[in-house]
């Protein structure tokens, strides 16, 4: 049941996102579009409540509950950035606004990757908190090993992502000099250096 609900929440996320952007840019109803986008967190609240209810009714804690915690954590850590990125693309495609891209080179890129990693760090912290609350709620060390393993998974993912982000500081990608790269790169280099995604 939990896996089906996670899938339903993911589908609901994209449906609400598409509807919100459609109302904002196609139907020129920005307030309605914003209201639909603000409904996104409700999906995570529903998933959290159902997961807690499942455990309260005596369900054996397993990988589905851990996955639900990681899904909620990911949405908290990266959901806003994802919506902002897609909103920027919708504004560009449907409203003719300039497309703001993430920086590609140098310290600007390193800072950008660090901000993305902080989202992963937030996701790991949220997931760990939810999993720890479930562990305390179940209160049986013999039944919570699956939940504990998901905590380690969350922090392993954050650690790996942190190492990847660190490489952008240690070996920053250099901006191509004049005459190097394709004409397309040369023509759009300034745009690519803008912060955001």
C-alpha positions in Angstrom: 0.0 0.0 0.0 2.8 2.4 0.9 4.6 1.9 -2.5 1.3 2.5 -4.3 0.8 5.7 -2.3 4.4 6.9 -3.1 3.7 6.3 -6.8 0.4 8.2 -6.5 2.1 11.1 -4.8 4.7 11.2 -7.5 2.1 11.2 -10.2 0.1 13.8 -8.2 3.2 16.0 -8.0 3.6 16.1 -11.7 -0.1 16.6 -12.4 -0.3 19.5 -9.9 2.9 21.0 -11.4 1.6 20.7 -15.0 -1.8 22.2 -14.0 -0.1 25.0 -12.0 2.2 26.0 -14.8 -0.6 25.7 -17.3 -2.8 28.0 -15.4 0.1 30.5 -14.8 1.3 30.7 -18.4 -1.3 29.3 -20.8 -4.5 30.5 -19.2 -2.9 33.6 -17.7 -4.3 32.9 -14.2 -1.2 33.3 -12.1 -3.0 33.1 -8.7 -4.8 29.9 -9.5 -1.5 28.5 -10.8 0.3 29.5 -7.6 -2.5 28.0 -5.5 -2.1 24.6 -7.4 1.7 24.7 -6.9 1.3 25.4 -3.2 -0.9 22.2 -2.9 2.3 20.1 -3.6 3.3 19.8 0.1 -0.2 18.3 0.9 0.8 15.2 -1.0 3.8 14.7 1.4 1.5 15.3 4.4 -0.9 12.6 3.2 2.0 10.2 2.7 3.4 10.9 6.2 -0.1 10.4 7.8 -0.8 7.2 6.0 2.7 5.8 6.8 2.2 6.6 10.5 -1.3 5.1 10.4 0.1 1.9 8.8 2.7 1.5 11.6 0.0 2.3 14.3 -2.1 -0.5 12.9 0.7 -3.0 13.5 2.3 -3.2 10.1 5.8 -4.6 10.2 8.3 -1.8 9.6 10.0 -2.6 6.2 11.7 -1.0 3.2 8.4 0.7 2.1 8.3 2.8 5.2 12.0 3.7 4.7 11.4 4.6 1.1 8.4 6.8 2.1 10.7 8.7 4.6 13.4 9.2 1.9 10.7 10.4 -0.6 9.4 13.0 1.8 13.0 14.1 2.6 13.8 14.4 -1.1 10.7 16.5 -1.7 11.6 18.8 1.2 15.2 19.1 0.1 14.8 19.4 -3.6 11.1 20.0 -4.4 11.3 23.8 -4.4 14.3 23.8 -6.6 12.7 21.4 -9.0 9.5 23.5 -9.2 11.6 26.7 -9.7 13.6 25.1 -12.5 10.5 23.9 -14.3 8.8 27.2 -13.8 11.7 28.9 -15.4 11.5 26.7 -18.4 7.8 27.1 -18.7 8.2 30.9 -18.5 10.7 30.7 -21.3 8.7 28.4 -23.6 5.3 29.8 -23.0 5.8 33.4 -22.0 9.0 34.3 -23.9 11.0 35.2 -20.9 14.8 34.7 -20.9 15.9 31.3 -19.8 18.1 31.5 -16.7 20.6 28.6 -16.6 22.8 27.3 -13.9 26.4 28.5 -14.1 28.7 26.1 -15.9 32.2 27.3 -15.0 34.5 28.3 -12.2 33.5 29.2 -8.6 30.0 30.1 -9.7 29.4 26.5 -10.7 31.0 25.2 -7.4 28.7 27.5 -5.4 25.7 26.2 -7.3 26.6 22.6 -6.8 27.1 23.3 -3.1 23.6 24.7 -2.9 22.2 21.6 -4.6 24.2 19.4 -2.1 22.7 21.4 0.8 19.3 20.3 -0.5 20.5 16.7 -0.3 21.7 17.3 3.2 18.3 18.7 4.1 16.7 15.6 2.6 18.9 13.3 4.6 18.2 15.2 7.8 14.4 15.1 7.2 14.4 11.4 6.3 16.5 10.6 9.3 14.2 12.5 11.7 11.1 10.7 10.3 12.8 7.3 10.5 14.0 7.9 14.0 10.5 8.9 15.0 9.2 5.7 13.6 11.9 3.7 15.4 11.0 5.3 18.7 7.3 4.7 17.9 7.8 1.0 17.2 10.0 0.7 20.2 11.3 -2.8 19.4 15.0 -3.1 18.4 14.4 -6.4 16.7 11.8 -4.9 14.3 13.5 -1.7 13.2 16.7 -2.8 11.5 15.2 -2.0 8.1 14.4 1.6 9.2 17.9 2.0 10.6 19.4 0.8 7.3 17.5 3.5 5.5 19.0 6.1 7.8 22.5 4.9 6.7 21.3 5.0 3.1 20.2 8.6 3.4 23.6 9.7 4.8 25.6 7.6 2.3 23.8 9.4 -0.5 24.5 12.8 1.1 28.1 11.9 1.5 28.6 10.7 -2.1 26.8 13.9 -3.3 29.0 16.0 -1.1 32.2 14.4 -2.6 30.9 15.2 -6.0 30.1 18.8 -5.1 33.6 19.1 -3.6 35.2 18.2 -6.9 33.8 21.4 -8.4 35.9 23.3 -5.8 39.0 21.3 -6.2 39.0 21.1 -10.0 36.8 24.0 -11.2 35.9 23.9 -14.9 37.6 26.7 -16.7 35.7 29.2 -18.9 36.6 28.5 -22.5 38.9 31.2 -24.0 37.8 33.1 -27.1 37.9 31.0 -30.2 37.6 27.7 -28.2 34.5 25.6 -28.2 31.6 25.8 -30.6 30.0 28.9 -31.9 27.0 28.1 -29.8 29.0 28.0 -26.6 30.6 31.3 -27.5 27.3 33.0 -28.3 25.5 31.9 -25.1 28.4 31.9 -22.6 27.1 35.0 -20.7 23.6 33.5 -20.3 25.0 30.2 -19.0 26.9 32.0 -16.3 23.7 33.3 -14.7 22.9 31.7 -11.3 19.8 29.5 -11.1 18.3 26.6 -12.8 
